[in-house]
């Protein structure tokens, strides 16, 4: 049986005159795009351009929802009420749904960004607020979350479909969590090493933790951050080595259609 995995990237993160990453190049590599919704990055015009390019290439779209934190790029934890967080997530998904309709595509899944992603991985209260937002606006949307994290079980028990995600360019603790960006070695920069690492993950379900130990990890999707240095080369290297070794790159949304 042919191994399959999704390859995704965080896109639509430019703002006005400021460009973040190379969306056009990444959309020629990935099968799914997590598109900013304006709370941590992205302006309507640039988001729409990214969505149109994604639609033209048949790339699946996810709402990359965030805390309201443009200055901190959504990477600062926030202690928000459940009601505020639910409303914020509904607002962001709704905005992206409107832009998707104009671009001839649709939102298929939701992937929280940055600090929100890391917080809800284990914080049941904020996790429940995000889950409630998805259930209220469109319960058919899939929630993408950190592979092995409690949020995936929490969402499944609430009736949502889920997708487990691993990160190509991030280091892991032996417990299966991401090493904090404040720690040395948290972000990986060697495209060849990352590619070999992701091949092992896709074919063996194993990844090396930062201490050198082996970590069993089931993942349906691999992420390469669009704002990382050398992101395009890294994503391309991952795709090439997977395809060369018989792994099919395909969005998880196609498998569920």
Helices and strands as residue ranges (DSSP letters): E 4-11, H 23-26, E 32-36, H 44-57, E 60-64, H 82-103, E 107-111, H 114-120, H 124-138, E 142-146, H 150-157, E 162-167, H 191-204, E 206-208, E 214-216, E 221-224, H 231-244, E 248-249, H 252-256
